[in-house]
Amino acid sequence: MEKSRFKVTLNWQGQVFETYHQAKDDKQALRFAIRKLADKVGYTNVYVRNHIMSNEHRRYEVVEC
């Protein structure tokens, strides 16, 4: 499977983080972005993922470029 370029926008406590990733699909691009954000804010990947993927609010957007 060929990789595509994705723009991932994450909302972390009111701050918007935009990153670009080469990935095979949008789910993989989202995982890459969450891992990068977790490193930046100093929390675990699981904590950041649970916050971003909360059912109460949509805190992410993935768009193929």
C-alpha positions as CSV (number, residue, x, y, z in Angstrom):
1,M,0.0,0.0,0.0
2,E,1.3,3.4,-0.9
3,K,1.6,6.1,1.7
4,S,-0.2,9.4,1.4
5,R,0.3,12.8,3.0
6,F,-2.1,13.8,5.8
7,K,-2.6,17.1,7.7
8,V,-3.6,16.3,11.3
9,T,-5.1,19.1,13.5
10,L,-5.4,18.4,17.2
11,N,-7.0,20.5,19.9
12,W,-5.1,20.2,23.2
13,Q,-6.8,22.2,26.0
14,G,-7.6,25.1,23.7
15,Q,-4.3,25.1,21.8
16,V,-4.4,23.9,18.2
17,F,-1.5,21.8,16.9
18,E,-1.1,21.0,13.2
19,T,1.2,18.4,11.8
20,Y,1.8,16.7,8.5
21,H,2.5,13.0,8.3
22,Q,3.2,10.4,5.6
23,A,1.0,7.4,6.4
24,K,-0.8,4.5,4.8
25,D,-4.2,5.8,6.1
26,D,-5.8,8.5,8.2
27,K,-5.8,6.3,11.4
28,Q,-2.1,5.8,11.2
29,A,-1.5,9.5,10.6
30,L,-3.6,10.3,13.7
31,R,-1.6,7.8,15.8
32,F,1.6,9.5,14.7
33,A,0.3,13.0,15.5
34,I,-0.9,11.8,19.0
35,R,2.5,10.3,19.7
36,K,4.2,13.6,18.7
37,L,1.9,15.7,20.8
38,A,2.3,13.4,23.8
39,D,6.1,13.9,23.6
40,K,5.6,17.7,23.3
41,V,3.2,18.1,26.3
42,G,4.9,15.5,28.5
43,Y,2.0,13.1,29.0
44,T,1.7,9.4,28.0
45,N,0.4,8.4,24.6
46,V,-2.6,6.7,26.2
47,Y,-3.5,9.8,28.2
48,V,-3.3,12.1,25.2
49,R,-5.2,9.6,23.0
50,N,-8.0,9.3,25.5
51,H,-8.3,13.1,25.7
52,I,-8.3,13.6,22.0
53,M,-10.6,10.7,21.2
54,S,-13.2,11.6,23.9
55,N,-16.7,10.8,22.8
56,E,-18.0,14.1,24.3
57,H,-16.0,16.4,21.9
58,R,-14.4,16.1,18.5
59,R,-10.8,17.3,19.2
60,Y,-9.1,16.2,15.9
61,E,-9.3,16.4,12.2
62,V,-7.4,14.4,9.6
63,V,-7.3,15.6,6.0
64,E,-5.5,14.0,3.1
65,C,-3.3,16.5,1.2
